[in-house]
Amino acid sequence: ALRELATASKERQERVAREILTIYSPLAHRLGIAQLKWELEDLAFRYLAPERYKEIASLLNEKRLEREQYIQFVIDKLKTELGTHHIQAEITGRVKHIYSSYRKMKSKNLSAVRVLVKSVPDCYHALGIVHQLWRHIPNQFDDYVTNPKANGYRSLHTAVIGPEGKALEVQIRTSSMHEEAELGVCAHWVYKEGTKGT
């Protein structure tokens, strides 16, 4: 179905795109394959709302340098603060996908960072530090470490009023949780099994 999209009629393109959003993207989500889910959503959105897709893609591109500088400032601040508390962390700015950005436009919550730490206790310690640095937005916290999603997804999610008064999403998880979230639980098992023999 995906191969036919580019050459299919507009009606067929929209039908396949709706199918992707209602069946295949949720399936990828249930299997815990985040990267595939995002790619499918962006592909479907491109055919369902081409003008809006172009508009958001253009907006994200125009603001890229500004967002990169903002994210780098947040990363540097977090690294310094976590370091003073002896927490080793890998911190990255998360590039929002187009469909995800479209859904988040109303909240203006387009900036996000991901913090990868070594252990579950470090997850909660890092969360406390984030909330000390920036004011937590009420009702914007999910603990999927203590209460994993049905597909096994584990992470802490919070939203804060970050530097410059901008809403900022922060995800905190261990490296193994991250591997599972990005590639799916099965990929994590295959990876672990593969490393045992080396």
Disulfide bonds with the S-S distance in Angstrom:
none
